[in-house]
Amino acid sequence: MLKNILLVVIAGLLFAYMTFAVAYLNPNAVKNTVCNDIQLVVVDTLERHYINGNEIINALKNSNLSPVGKEISLINTGAIEDKLEENRLIKRAECYKAVNGTVWIRIYQRIPVLRVFSTKGNYYVDNEGERMPIPRNFAAYVPVASGYIENEYAQTQLYEFALFLQKDKFWNSQIEQIYIAPNGDVELTPTVGNHQIILGKIADHRENLNKLRLFYEKGLDRIGWNRYSVINLKYKNQVVCTKKE
C-alpha cells in the first residue's frame, strides 16, 4: 500500500513539473520535435481503478489522435481532452506537451455515490449528479437504489439523499439499500438490525432520520435491534413499529 501511495505521489510531482515546464516552452525549440512517449496519470487509482490505461491509448489510436510519432507543435491537446471526456467514467482530462517530446495526460475519474437498478437503466450516479455507466471490473461500495425510479428523480432527489448519507458517518454505514415504492415512499434496508425502515417521502429524510436515530439510541439500544420487523417513520412526530411474530 505504501509503495502504491509513493508511486502516485511521484507521478503527481512529475506531472506538476511537466505542467510547469510546458508554460515556458520555446516554440522554436520544439518546432521539429516528435512525440516519442505518452505518460498517463490516473488520479485516485488507489480508491477507484476502473480507468484502464490501455483503453485510453487505444481510444486515441482509433480516433487518429494518438500523439506518438507526430510533431509536438502539431498535436491538438484540446481534441485529445475532448475525446477522452466522451468516456462517461472520466470527469476531466488534461493534456500537456513537454519539450522532450513527451505528452502527458492526466485523468480524473468520476466518483460514484449511488447505484441505481430500475426499468430505466442500471447505472451509477456520481457526486455531481451525473449518470455514469457500470465499469466492467469495479464495484463501488455505495447505497443501492431500486424500484420505481425515473432518471430525473435519481439525478436530483435520490442524488441529494445519497450525498446526505455519504456525509453522515452513522447513516453512511447503516443504510445499504433504498427501495422506491409505486406511491413514492422510500423504504430502507439497514446493515444492522433485521427490520425494514419506511422513511416516507424523500423530501422529509432529514427530519425522519433524526427521529429514527433518537429511537435507536433511546429505544432499540435497550430492548434489542431485532424486536421489530418494520419501523415506520412517515407519520409526523411518530415512530410506528410492527413487532415480529
FENRA-V674439 format. One record per run of one state. SS is the DSSP state (H for helix, E for strand, C for the rest). FROM is the first residue (numbers start at 1). TO is the last residue. Records with the same first field share a line. If there is no record, write none. Layout:
SS = FROM-TO  FROM-TO
This chain:
C = 1-1  23-26  31-33  35-36  43-52  63-70  75-76  85-89  98-101  110-111  119-120  127-130  133-142  148-150  168-168  181-185  191-195  201-201  224-227  233-239  244-245
H = 2-22  27-30  53-62  72-74  77-84  151-167  169-174  202-223
E = 34-34  37-42  71-71  90-97  102-109  112-118  121-126  131-132  143-147  175-180  186-190  196-200  228-232  240-243
